[in-house]
Amino acid sequence: MKPTRFDALPIATWPRLRNLLDGQAPGGPVINMTIGEPKHKFPDWVGPALVEAMDGFNSYPDNNGTPELRGAITGFLRRRYAINLDMDNQVMVLNGTREGLFNAVVALGRTGSKILIPNPFYQVYTVAAMAIGAQSVYLPAWAESGFLPDLDALTPEELNQTSVFFLCSPSNPQGVVASEAYWNRLLTLAETYDFKIFADECYSEIYRTAPPPGALQVAAQMGADPERVVAFHSLSKRSNLPGLRSGFVASGSKNISRIKQLRAYAGCPVAGPIQHISAKVWADDDHVVANRQLYCGKFEAADRIFAGIKSYNSPEAGFFLWLPVEDDEAAASKLWTETGLRVLPGSYLGQIANEQNPGSGYIRVALVAPKEEMQRGLNILRDCLYK
């Protein structure tokens, strides 16, 4: 395997945005609707929980997660998805999910294989593929295919060479939920062609009506091999704690064993006090319901603001709008220079494949700001681009 050339890595999203906008003065008071950093309040008891666990900073933390935390995680999975996982062998604690997504590819992917990635996508997917000498194959998520990869377009030759298939549901940026039928079809392909599904489910608790089905849930219902699915969850979006850097990975015991082995050498365990807080947060659902209600109010406000605009698609879940425009970079520049509104060109989240970038012609707008500020930003956007 050739070593990764870090000068060949794709240009990251945020430096590209700064290059586009920062040389131009904003045309009004700045409203930032780019990054998906939750701004709702986290539970009031998080601070006191940290204080009561401060002595934990004096000890090396448990690399795989304390029994208290792993028990809280499996309890969450049982309540949310009606699945029973072994807390000792089927879950491992992560410093957020980015670390886990990358290291799981290193631990479980195959050098020289294909790694299938929805396009647009989270860039860590393709950087992880590069790290092990695998080939990223970008699967377009067009509106025509429901903003999910078209599974029927995959060829047997391609699938036979696949080691990992990434899927984010609810999806970033489109806010689309993979149905049970979609997961079932994907799991059937994984069983037939012997690849693993990496289910990025960080937005699973932000939805409008029905809870999105999970990959592990559908796998259990099908009786599929538990090693087929590697699921990733985080407290960043669920509990408005992105700075906590706390998440987990869940899968079959063989997969988790291999990830643990790599983590023992190449990972960084979550600090003991953070694990203490995380256990309490995973065990509590009340704050999650309240958080979801706030986002539902924002969805409803967005629907009212964009009512009558035929190209508007109301998201099922997540906290982004994926808005069609004629030219995404031009639209982002126009909003910035004329109004001070900062949004993300969709092409920065996609990759050119077969001479097309499925993110082109869209802008991503984060609904994380306080509701009044968000509504002001959406009204400005509508009047600037759609009237």
C-alpha positions as CSV (number, residue, x, y, z in Angstrom):
1,M,0.0,0.0,0.0
2,K,1.4,3.4,-0.9
3,P,1.5,5.9,1.9
4,T,-1.2,8.6,1.9
5,R,-0.1,11.9,0.3
6,F,-1.6,14.5,2.6
7,D,-1.0,17.2,0.0
8,A,-3.4,15.2,-2.2
9,L,-6.3,15.4,0.3
10,P,-9.4,17.2,-0.9
11,I,-9.7,20.8,0.1
12,A,-11.8,21.0,3.2
13,T,-15.2,22.7,3.1
14,W,-14.5,25.6,5.5
15,P,-11.3,26.9,3.9
16,R,-13.1,26.9,0.6
17,L,-15.9,29.0,2.1
18,R,-13.5,31.4,3.6
19,N,-11.7,31.7,0.3
20,L,-15.0,32.5,-1.4
21,L,-16.4,35.1,1.1
22,D,-13.8,36.5,3.4
23,G,-12.3,38.9,0.8
24,Q,-15.7,40.6,0.4
25,A,-17.5,42.9,2.9
26,P,-20.8,41.7,4.3
27,G,-23.8,43.6,3.0
28,G,-25.6,43.8,6.3
29,P,-25.5,42.5,9.9
30,V,-23.9,39.0,9.8
31,I,-26.1,36.0,10.2
32,N,-24.2,32.7,10.1
33,M,-26.2,29.8,8.8
34,T,-23.4,27.7,7.6
35,I,-22.1,25.2,10.2
36,G,-24.4,22.8,11.9
37,E,-23.3,23.6,15.4
38,P,-26.3,23.2,17.8
39,K,-27.2,26.3,19.7
40,H,-30.1,25.1,21.8
41,K,-29.4,24.8,25.6
42,F,-28.1,21.5,26.8
43,P,-29.5,20.1,30.1
44,D,-29.0,22.3,33.2
45,W,-27.6,19.4,35.2
46,V,-24.7,18.8,32.9
47,G,-22.5,21.5,34.6
48,P,-23.1,20.1,38.2
49,A,-22.5,16.6,36.9
50,L,-19.1,17.7,35.5
51,V,-18.2,19.3,38.9
52,E,-19.1,16.2,40.8
53,A,-16.8,14.1,38.6
54,M,-13.8,16.4,38.5
55,D,-11.6,14.0,40.4
56,G,-11.7,11.8,37.4
57,F,-9.2,14.0,35.6
58,N,-6.6,12.6,38.0
59,S,-6.9,9.1,36.5
60,Y,-6.4,7.6,33.1
61,P,-9.8,7.0,31.5
62,D,-11.3,3.6,30.5
63,N,-10.3,3.2,26.8
64,N,-13.5,1.4,25.8
65,G,-15.9,3.3,28.1
66,T,-16.9,2.8,31.7
67,P,-19.5,0.1,32.6
68,E,-21.9,3.0,33.6
69,L,-21.6,4.7,30.2
70,R,-21.8,1.5,28.1
71,G,-24.8,0.5,30.1
72,A,-26.5,3.8,29.4
73,I,-25.7,3.5,25.7
74,T,-27.2,0.0,25.4
75,G,-30.2,1.3,27.4
76,F,-30.7,4.1,24.9
77,L,-30.4,1.5,22.0
78,R,-33.0,-0.7,23.7
79,R,-35.5,2.1,24.3
80,R,-35.0,3.7,20.9
81,Y,-34.6,0.7,18.6
82,A,-35.8,-2.3,20.7
83,I,-32.5,-4.0,20.3
84,N,-30.4,-5.7,23.0
85,L,-26.7,-5.4,22.6
86,D,-24.0,-6.7,24.9
87,M,-22.5,-3.7,26.7
88,D,-19.1,-5.5,27.1
89,N,-18.7,-6.6,23.5
90,Q,-20.9,-4.7,21.1
91,V,-20.4,-1.0,21.9
92,M,-17.4,1.3,22.4
93,V,-17.2,4.9,23.4
94,L,-15.8,7.5,21.0
95,N,-14.5,11.1,21.1
96,G,-17.4,12.1,18.8
97,T,-18.1,10.2,15.7
98,R,-15.5,11.6,13.3
99,E,-12.8,9.7,15.1
100,G,-14.9,6.5,15.0
101,L,-15.8,6.8,11.4
102,F,-12.2,7.2,10.4
103,N,-10.8,4.4,12.6
104,A,-13.5,2.0,11.7
105,V,-12.4,2.2,8.1
106,V,-8.8,1.6,9.1
107,A,-9.9,-1.4,11.3
108,L,-12.5,-3.0,9.0
109,G,-11.9,-1.7,5.4
110,R,-9.8,-3.6,2.9
111,T,-6.8,-2.1,1.0
112,G,-7.6,-2.0,-2.7
113,S,-11.3,-2.4,-2.2
114,K,-14.1,0.1,-3.1
115,I,-15.7,2.2,-0.4
116,L,-19.1,3.5,-1.5
117,I,-20.0,7.0,-0.4
118,P,-23.3,9.0,-0.9
119,N,-22.6,12.2,-2.8
120,P,-22.8,14.9,-1.2
121,F,-21.0,13.5,1.8
122,Y,-19.0,14.0,5.0
123,Q,-15.4,14.3,4.0
124,V,-14.0,12.1,6.6
125,Y,-15.5,9.1,4.6
126,T,-13.2,9.7,1.7
127,V,-10.2,10.7,3.7
128,A,-10.5,7.4,5.6
129,A,-10.6,5.5,2.3
130,M,-7.5,7.2,1.1
131,A,-5.7,6.3,4.4
132,I,-6.0,2.6,3.7
133,G,-5.5,2.7,-0.1
134,A,-9.1,2.0,-0.9
135,Q,-11.0,3.6,-3.8
136,S,-13.8,6.0,-3.0
137,V,-16.8,5.5,-5.3
138,Y,-19.3,8.4,-5.1
139,L,-22.9,7.5,-5.5
140,P,-25.0,10.5,-6.5
141,A,-28.0,11.4,-4.3
142,W,-30.2,13.2,-6.8
143,A,-33.7,14.5,-6.1
144,E,-34.9,11.9,-8.6
145,S,-33.7,9.1,-6.3
146,G,-35.1,10.7,-3.2
147,F,-31.7,12.2,-2.3
148,L,-30.4,8.7,-1.5
149,P,-28.1,6.6,-3.6
150,D,-29.9,4.5,-6.2
151,L,-29.2,1.0,-5.0
152,D,-30.5,-0.5,-8.3
153,A,-27.8,1.4,-10.2
154,L,-25.0,-0.6,-8.5
155,T,-23.4,-3.3,-10.6
156,P,-22.4,-6.8,-9.3
157,E,-18.8,-6.1,-10.4
158,E,-18.8,-3.0,-8.2
159,L,-20.4,-4.6,-5.2
160,N,-18.1,-7.6,-5.3
161,Q,-15.2,-5.2,-4.8
162,T,-16.8,-3.3,-2.0
163,S,-15.7,-3.5,1.6
164,V,-17.7,-0.6,3.1
165,F,-20.9,1.3,2.2
166,F,-21.4,4.6,4.1
167,L,-24.9,5.9,4.6
168,C,-26.0,8.9,6.7
169,S,-29.6,8.8,7.8
170,P,-31.2,11.2,8.4
171,S,-29.0,12.6,5.7
172,N,-26.7,15.6,5.8
173,P,-27.4,17.9,4.0
174,Q,-30.8,16.9,2.6
175,G,-32.6,15.8,5.7
176,V,-33.9,12.6,4.1
177,V,-34.7,9.4,6.1
178,A,-33.8,6.0,4.8
179,S,-36.9,3.8,5.1
180,E,-37.0,0.3,6.6
181,A,-37.4,-0.9,3.0
182,Y,-34.3,1.0,1.9
183,W,-32.2,-0.4,4.8
184,N,-33.6,-3.9,4.1
185,R,-32.5,-3.7,0.5
186,L,-29.1,-2.4,1.4
187,L,-28.6,-5.1,4.0
188,T,-29.6,-7.7,1.5
189,L,-26.9,-6.4,-0.9
190,A,-24.4,-6.4,2.0
191,E,-25.2,-10.1,2.8
192,T,-25.1,-11.1,-0.8
193,Y,-21.8,-9.3,-1.7
194,D,-20.1,-9.5,1.7
195,F,-19.5,-5.8,2.6
196,K,-20.2,-3.8,5.8
197,I,-22.6,-0.9,6.2
198,F,-21.3,2.1,8.2
199,A,-24.5,3.8,9.4
200,D,-23.9,7.4,10.4
201,E,-26.9,8.1,12.5
202,C,-25.9,11.3,14.3
203,Y,-29.2,13.1,13.4
204,S,-31.4,10.2,14.4
205,E,-33.2,12.1,17.2
206,I,-34.1,15.2,15.2
207,Y,-37.2,14.4,13.2
208,R,-40.6,15.8,12.6
209,T,-43.1,12.9,12.9
210,A,-42.0,9.2,13.0
211,P,-38.6,8.2,14.5
212,P,-36.2,7.2,11.7
213,P,-35.5,3.5,11.6
214,G,-32.0,2.5,12.5
215,A,-29.7,0.1,10.6
216,L,-29.1,-2.1,13.6
217,Q,-32.9,-2.2,14.2
218,V,-33.7,-3.4,10.7
219,A,-30.8,-5.8,10.7
220,A,-32.2,-7.4,13.9
221,Q,-35.6,-7.6,12.4
222,M,-34.2,-9.3,9.3
223,G,-32.0,-11.7,11.3
224,A,-29.0,-10.4,9.4
225,D,-25.5,-11.0,10.6
226,P,-24.8,-8.3,13.3
227,E,-21.3,-7.8,11.8
228,R,-22.9,-6.3,8.7
229,V,-23.7,-3.0,10.4
230,V,-21.5,-0.6,12.2
231,A,-23.6,2.2,13.6
232,F,-22.3,5.6,14.9
233,H,-24.1,8.0,17.3
234,S,-23.2,11.2,19.1
235,L,-24.4,13.6,21.8
236,S,-23.6,16.6,19.6
237,K,-27.0,16.9,17.9
238,R,-29.1,14.8,20.1
239,S,-28.2,16.7,23.3
240,N,-26.7,20.0,22.0
241,L,-23.3,19.0,23.3
242,P,-20.9,19.2,20.3
243,G,-18.1,20.4,22.6
244,L,-18.3,17.3,24.8
245,R,-16.9,15.2,21.9
246,S,-18.8,12.1,23.0
247,G,-20.3,9.4,20.9
248,F,-20.2,5.6,20.4
249,V,-20.0,2.9,17.8
250,A,-22.1,-0.3,18.0
251,S,-21.8,-3.5,15.9
252,G,-21.2,-7.2,16.2
253,S,-18.6,-8.3,18.7
254,K,-16.0,-9.2,16.0
255,N,-16.1,-5.7,14.5
256,I,-16.0,-4.0,17.9
257,S,-13.0,-6.2,18.9
258,R,-11.0,-5.1,15.9
259,I,-11.9,-1.4,16.5
260,K,-10.9,-1.8,20.1
261,Q,-7.6,-3.3,19.1
262,L,-6.8,-0.3,16.9
263,R,-8.1,2.1,19.6
264,A,-5.6,0.6,22.1
265,Y,-2.8,1.9,20.0
266,A,-4.1,4.8,17.9
267,G,-7.1,6.3,19.7
268,C,-7.6,8.7,22.5
269,P,-10.0,7.6,25.3
270,V,-12.7,9.9,26.4
271,A,-11.9,11.7,29.7
272,G,-13.4,10.1,32.8
273,P,-15.6,13.1,33.8
274,I,-16.9,13.4,30.2
275,Q,-17.8,9.7,30.4
276,H,-19.6,10.3,33.7
277,I,-21.7,13.1,32.1
278,S,-22.3,11.2,29.0
279,A,-23.8,8.3,30.9
280,K,-26.3,10.6,32.5
281,V,-27.2,12.3,29.1
282,W,-27.7,9.0,27.2
283,A,-30.0,7.8,30.1
284,D,-32.3,10.8,29.8
285,D,-34.9,11.3,27.0
286,D,-36.8,14.2,28.3
287,H,-34.3,16.8,27.1
288,V,-34.2,15.1,23.7
289,V,-38.0,15.5,23.3
290,A,-37.8,19.2,24.2
291,N,-35.0,19.7,21.8
292,R,-36.9,18.0,19.0
293,Q,-39.9,20.2,19.6
294,L,-37.8,23.3,19.2
295,Y,-36.6,22.0,15.8
296,C,-40.1,21.1,14.8
297,G,-41.1,24.7,15.4
298,K,-38.2,25.8,13.2
299,F,-39.3,23.5,10.4
300,E,-42.8,24.9,10.6
301,A,-41.5,28.4,10.4
302,A,-39.4,27.5,7.4
303,D,-42.4,25.9,5.7
304,R,-44.4,29.1,6.1
305,I,-41.6,31.4,4.9
306,F,-41.0,29.3,1.7
307,A,-44.7,28.5,1.1
308,G,-45.5,29.0,-2.6
309,I,-41.9,28.5,-3.8
310,K,-42.2,25.3,-5.9
311,S,-38.6,24.3,-5.6
312,Y,-38.6,24.2,-1.8
313,N,-38.4,20.8,-0.2
314,S,-39.4,20.5,3.4
315,P,-36.9,18.2,5.2
316,E,-38.0,15.1,7.1
317,A,-35.3,15.3,9.7
318,G,-31.9,16.8,10.6
319,F,-31.6,20.6,10.9
320,F,-30.6,21.8,7.4
321,L,-32.5,23.2,4.4
322,W,-31.2,22.0,1.0
323,L,-32.3,24.8,-1.2
324,P,-32.0,24.7,-5.1
325,V,-30.4,27.7,-6.8
326,E,-29.1,28.4,-10.2
327,D,-25.4,28.7,-9.2
328,D,-24.5,27.8,-5.6
329,E,-21.3,29.8,-5.3
330,A,-22.9,32.8,-6.9
331,A,-25.9,32.5,-4.6
332,A,-23.7,32.3,-1.5
333,S,-21.6,35.3,-2.6
334,K,-24.8,37.3,-3.4
335,L,-26.3,36.6,0.0
336,W,-23.1,37.6,1.7
337,T,-22.3,40.8,-0.2
338,E,-25.9,42.1,-0.4
339,T,-27.3,41.0,3.0
340,G,-24.6,39.6,5.3
341,L,-26.2,36.2,5.3
342,R,-23.6,33.4,5.3
343,V,-24.6,30.0,3.8
344,L,-22.7,27.0,2.3
345,P,-22.5,26.2,-1.4
346,G,-23.7,22.7,-1.9
347,S,-20.9,21.8,-4.3
348,Y,-18.5,22.1,-1.4
349,L,-20.1,19.0,0.2
350,G,-20.0,17.0,-3.0
351,Q,-17.5,15.6,-5.4
352,I,-17.3,15.6,-9.2
353,A,-18.0,12.1,-10.4
354,N,-18.9,11.3,-14.0
355,E,-18.4,15.0,-14.7
356,Q,-21.2,16.0,-12.3
357,N,-21.3,17.2,-8.7
358,P,-24.8,16.4,-7.2
359,G,-24.2,19.2,-4.7
360,S,-24.0,21.9,-7.4
361,G,-27.1,24.1,-7.7
362,Y,-27.9,23.9,-4.0
363,I,-27.1,25.8,-0.8
364,R,-27.1,24.3,2.7
365,V,-28.7,26.4,5.4
366,A,-28.4,25.5,9.0
367,L,-31.4,26.0,11.3
368,V,-29.4,26.1,14.5
369,A,-29.6,29.8,15.5
370,P,-32.3,31.1,17.9
371,K,-35.7,31.0,16.2
372,E,-36.1,34.7,15.7
373,E,-32.6,35.1,14.2
374,M,-33.3,32.0,12.0
375,Q,-36.6,33.4,10.7
376,R,-34.9,36.7,10.0
377,G,-32.2,35.0,8.0
378,L,-34.7,32.8,6.0
379,N,-36.8,35.9,5.1
380,I,-33.7,37.7,3.9
381,L,-32.7,34.6,1.9
382,R,-36.1,34.2,0.3
383,D,-36.3,37.9,-0.7
384,C,-32.8,37.9,-2.0
385,L,-32.9,34.7,-4.1
386,Y,-36.5,33.8,-4.8
387,K,-38.3,37.1,-5.4
